[in-house]
Amino acid sequence: RLPRSADYVAALIAVWKAGAAFVPVDPAYPQAVQQGMCEDCNAALAIVAGDGNGGGLPCPTVALAELEASGGGARPAGRRDAGRPAYVIFTSGSTGRPKGVVVSHASLAAHSTAIEKRYALVPDDRVLQFASLSFDVSLEEIVPTLLKGASLVLRDEEMAGSCSGFLDRV
């Protein structure tokens, strides 16, 4: 449960390197929705901003700053089955309560490769990460960009709220 930031992207990669799956939980979502998402996917741990207080999340929480201070002592997981989960994304809930959908590393890799080719991404490109972090399009913006060594530009609220703010940043 982290806001859009370079720390979010680093945490995403760290979770994968540890051999775990990532569940993007937007901190702006209502508390009950956040709790439901964590319960539904049986989250083992939530990485949160600030002091590490999970605000009632039904799983243990750790502050991002605490992880950074620890120096990341855990060894990265070895090569594993590409069919293992990469992330769980929740549907919009149009039929009632949102449901988690598990996406494998193989599916993420195949989609990222297709996006790289479709948009002819190269290292000199700059890609705007604009979508909500709880929407799978955000990973479509992040992962292929990083895989190609291109620059990822993270949208802030000023960019979203005004054309001039947007144009000043891009």
Secondary structure, DSSP 8 states (H G I E B T S, - for coil): ---SSHHHHHHHHHHHHTT--B----TTS-HHHHHHHHHHTT-S-EEESTTS--TT-SS-EEEHHHHHHHT--S-------TTSEEEEEE---TTSS--EEEEEHHHHHHHHHHHHHHTT--TT-EEEE-S-TTSTHHHHHHHHHHHTT-EEEE--HHHHH-HHHHHHH-
